[in-house]
Amino acid sequence: LQFLYFIDIRLTMLSDATTALLCLGLPIIGLIWAWINTNAVSKIQIYMKGDYVDSEKQRLMGSEKLSSEDMESIAVIANRISVGANEFLKEEYKVITVFCVFTAALIYSLIGLAGGPESWTNAKFSSIAFIVGAVASCVSGAIGMKIAVYTNSRTAHEAAVANGEQAKYTRSFEIAFRGGIVMGFGLTSVGLLSLYLLIQIFTSYLGDTDKVRLYECVAAYGLGGSSVACFGRVGGGIFTKAADVGSDLCGKVVAGLPEDDPRNPGVIADCIGDNVGDIAGMGSDLFGSFGEATCAALVVSAYASPDLTNSHSAMMYPLLITGVGTLVCLFTSMCVTSGWPTPVTGSDNVETVLKHQLAISTVLNTFAMLFLAEIALPETFSIAKLVKDAEGNYLMIQVHSWEAAFCVIMGLWSGLVIGYITEYYTSNSKSPVQGIARACTMGGAATNVISGLAVGYTSTIVPCFVMAATIYVSFNLCLMYGVALAALGILSTMSIGLTIDAYGPIADNAGGIVEMALTDKSVRTVTDCLDAAGNTTAAIGKGFAIASAAFVSLALYGAFITHAGIPVVNIVDSRTFPGFLVGSMLPYWFSGWTMNSVNIAAMEMVGEIKRQFQDPAIMEGTKDPDYNRCVAVATQASLREMVKSGLLVMLSPIICGMLFGKEALCGLLPGAMSSGVQMAISMSNTGGAWDNAKKYVECGMMVTDAKGIMEGSPDFDVSTKHTVKKSWDPKDKGYNTYAATDKEIHSSAVIGDTVGDPMKDTSGPALNILIKLMAIISVVFVPVINSNLGGVLFDNMWKDFTQCASVPGVQCA
């Protein structure tokens, strides 16, 4: 930075016009990049029967791996997945629409009835912001799902017809990655553009003199995005895991069918679930994180820093962090699509290329964030503490722009560290997963489950220390504003994080399509390699999402206590500690409901698949199963079961604040956050480790003797050395069977994976939403909780009974 001063690059802060240009231009550039990659994917045509053109005929004739019949099968299967995914999303969005209308009316009514100056005007604009956030989140989820179901068949196509083995890996990886780019950059750009336009529209109506009021209304944007994410994560997670668990139990464990066998009626529903859960659900999750973290930073800065509110570029600094991060991620993604510095050439470097994307983006973004702070923020600015001096004025601290940048960078690097720690505990190339696989050979399913739980619990240690250190440093540099900036730091590489996260389900679907189309087994080898790398990067993405949720919820908590006027949160207060205890219980209540919902939906799926298995023609492969019936079962069950879990999250903070007051809510929120973060990490990593332990067994990486003892053990009998793997039956062109000993080991691994499915893809990820959504609801409804409508029991009816634990210098409420 001193060098930049020396060469006179930084002359002045960004002007208002330049700030507006960046806030509008950067997301538009992101949308253009998404459109360019959409066009690149669309150049690959998937033809139905009778639709071939001469050039495609010639290309297929040159491929030994894909016949015209295979092409037609791929087209039919891809169409089934696309139609089913669209139907589910349409039905889910109908439910969400009803919910959003009801919630917008509730926001309008309660904030209006809370009283105060311009309360009904504030209520109107808060309701509008909520609806805009919800619509933007729905659009983002739909964009991701549309491109995913469009790209999966084209990835399968390139894995079969590209010229040369190396080209198959290069082309299929590139197509899957380009599909992820559309998801990552499209979602980030839609969120950034819609939020900036909303702020400008509200400013034109409300004026920019009262920034506190303005950003109180804007905060409902984050609530809208996160509300959709709640139903998207829970509903999509129940759908995908009901299909996955049902298919695995009936297909693999009972019938002995391989992964994605076309005779299994649940395979299409399973592929659909990858899109509605891991694509639309994850997209809406991180969209909500972006909206909430940005709104938290805006609310805190409006309340606590007159220096920031006097500068347009300083107030837009949270949005500029995401915008500049998107530009950096665009550059790194262009390197991959152009094959620089190292293209994907085979199975040995797919995972490396993906992981380098995160590392390169983080390094480049570090320098970008330093430079951005210098041109967007004042050189020094003041931030108010929540404590007043003897004259009743808030105490202020002076902050340098580089300190704000350091908070962003702390969040940025903590996200990368947590992501790689998550990868260590869930990758089948690392010892924790290999240990779980070893347990399958010695004690079967029981020791597999025990080992997996132990790995998940242990995996919480390092991430919690990393988050604790980041929070400590960020708060001491910039108070709660610093914590909000740390959350935005994690999310500054959201574009590339979503790209590699969406890549995984696309590659997974491609593998399912080639298996169901009965293409040559070497094609499935390519897609399995891509899928294995996608599983690892998906685990990293979950780590990012959990870490960002923790920082976002804490930043929102800071916005809540700032807005509510609570100078000190006293944990021993008779209202606060019971709230903390109940809050720490809520993630268990929520997880119990979501896990049981998966169980109920999966049992319905198992019943339907078993019914269809009774038809001998289906098991012989001479008749297609009724795939649509299984899709309908999963859809109906997931939409029915997601409502109560969503209402638990939405209503808990409102009921707590209105009945028991803001002090009880001050305990409820950190309680939910502290236990929710641990549960989210352990459940996601446990399920991910079980999943990859199963793949470790299936990929032939385990060597045992006749008794199932692993190679390297003192009791290993080398004379009966045996590799546990799938054995291909050439008569079935892609079906695989297991030897007796192998089947027992594999069944144990499948059981662990099945237990972990709802943990890693339903309850675990949905806990991110719980801790964020409860916090943003509290921020939006502060005017209600601070009014006569709040604390009906503790602060009014039982006021004489309630004892306040006093704090020196702080008056009891």
C-alpha positions, 0 to 999 in steps of 0.5 A: 500500500505504501508503494501504491501511495508512492506511485500516486495511484490512490489519489481520492476516494471513489466518487458517488458516480464511480461507486454507482458504476461499479455496483451496477457494472460488476454484476452486469459483467458477471451476468454476461460471463454467465451468458457466455458460458450458457452459450458454450454449453448449448453448442452441444446438441442432444438429439432425440430419435430422428433429429440427427443432423449429418455432422452429429452422425459423423461424430457418433460414427467416429465414437466407439463408446456412444451409438445412436441408440445410446444418444437417444437414451441419454436424451430421454433420461435427461428429459425425464430429469428436467421435467421432474425437476421443473415440476418439483420446483413449480410445486415448491414455489407455489407453497413458498408463494403462499408463505411469502404473501402471509409473511409479508402481511405479517411484517406489514401488520406487526411493524405498523402496529408497533407505533412510532414515527412513520411506522406504517411507511416503514412497514410498507417498505419492509414488506416490499424489501422482503418480497424482492429478496424472496423473488430474487432468491427464487430466480437464483435457485431456478437459474441454477437448477435449469442450467444443471439439468441442461448441462448434465446430459451434455457432460455425459455426451462429451465423456463418450464422444470426445476424441481420445481418452485425455479429451474425454476428461478435458471436454466433460470437465469443461462442460460441467465446470461451465454449467457451474459458472452459470450457477455461481456468477448468475446467482451472485450477480442477481443478488448484488444487482437487485439489492443495489437497485432496491437501496437506490429506489428506497433512497429516492422515496425515503431520502438519504438523511435518515440512514438508520430508517432506510437500512432497517427497511432494506434488512427485510431483503435478507429475510426474504432471501433466507425464508426461501432458502429455508424451504428450498434447503429443507424441501429439496433435502427431504426430496433428494434424500427420500429418493436416495435412501429409498433407492439405496435400500431397495436397489443396492442392499436388498436387490443387489443392483448397482448405483443408478441401475435403470431397473431401479424405479427411484433413480430418476427421482434420485437424479432430480434430487441432486438438482433441487437439493444440492443446486437450488437449495445450496444456491438459495442458502448462499444467496440468503447468506449474502443478503443477510451479511450485507444487510447486517453490515449496512444496519451496523454502519448506519447505527454506529458510524456517522463517518461511514453514513456521510460517504456513499462509497463507504456505505456501499463498501459491503456491496463492493466487496462482493462485486470486486470478489466476483471480478476476481473469481471471473478471472480465475474461472477464465483460467480454467476454461482456457486450460491455463496453467494446467488443463484437466488431462485425466483422473489424477488432476481433476480434484487438484484443478478444482481446489486450486480455484479456491486457493488462487481466488483467495490469494488474488482477492486478498490484494483486491480487498486491500486496494478496495478498502483504500479507495472505498473507505475513509482513511480513518473513521469512527465506530460507536460502542454500545456503552455511553459515557457520563454525559450520555454519549456513545463511546467511539473508537477510531478505525483505519481503512486497513483494519476494515480490510484485515477483517475481510481478509480474516474471514476470507482465509478462515473460509479457505482453512475451514474448507480444506479442513472439511476436505481432510475429514471427508476425502477418501484419499485421507486417513479419516475416511479410510479408517471408516472404510476399514471399520466395515471389514471388521465389525460391519455396519455397527463399527462403520457408524461408530467410526463415522460419528467419531470423525464428525465430532472430531471435525468440529475442533479446528473450524471452531478455533478458526472461527473464534480467532477470526471473531476475536480479531475482527471485533477488536478491530472494528467491533460488530462491523468487523464481524459483518465484514468477516462474513462478507470476506468468506462470501467474497469468493462465493461465485467460484465457491458456488461454481465448484459446488454446482459442478459436483451434482452436474457430474453426479447426474452425468454418471447416472445418465450414462449408467442408465443409458447402458453406455460402455463402462469406460464412459462411466469411469470418466464420469465417476472420476469427475463425480469423485472430485465433485464430492470433495469440492462439495464438502468444501462448499458445505464448510464454506456455507457453515462458516459463513452462516456462523459469521452472518448470524453473529453479525446479525446478532450485533445488528439486533442488539444495536437496534434494540438498544441493549448495551450489555448482554448479561448471561446470568439474567433470569430472562437471558439464560433460559432463552440461551438454554432453549435456543441451544435446544432448537437445532436438535428439535429442528434436526429431529423433525427434518431427519424424521421427515426424511425417514417418513418420505423414504419409507413411502419411497421404499414401499413404492419401489418394492411394489414395482420390484414385484413385476418380474419384467422390471427386474429382467430389464424388459420393461421400464419402471414407472419413474414418474410415480416415484418422483410424485411420491418424493414430491408430495412427501417433501412438500408436506413435511417441510412446512412444520420445520420452516414454521419452527424456525420462523416463529421461534424468535417472534414468539420469544420476543413478543411473549418474553421480551428482548432479553430472552431473545438475546439468549435464544439467538446465541444459544441456537448459533452455538449449538447449531454450528457444531451440529451443522459441521459434525452432521455434514462431515459425518455424512460426507465421510460415510459417503466417501467411505462407500465410494472408497470400497466401490472403487477397489481401493481396499485390499483384504484377505478371505476373512475381511482383514485389511492389508497392513494389519498384523493378522493379514493373510497374504495368501488370500489377498483380495481386492474389494471391488465391483466386478463387471458382467460383460453380458449386462454391458454395465451392470455390476455384481459383488462377490459374497465377501465383498457384498457384506463389506459393501452393504456395511458401507452402504448402510453408513452412507444411507444413515448419513444421507439426511445428515449431510444433505438435509439436516446439516445444511438446513441448520445454516438456515436456522441460525441465520434466519432466526437472527434476521427475523429478530433484526426485522422485528425489532420495532415490534419487540421494542414496542408494547407488543414485546415482552407481554409476559416477562416485561408486563404481566410478570414484571413484578416477579421477574428479577433482573441481574444487575450489571455495574453501570448498566440500568436493568430493563 
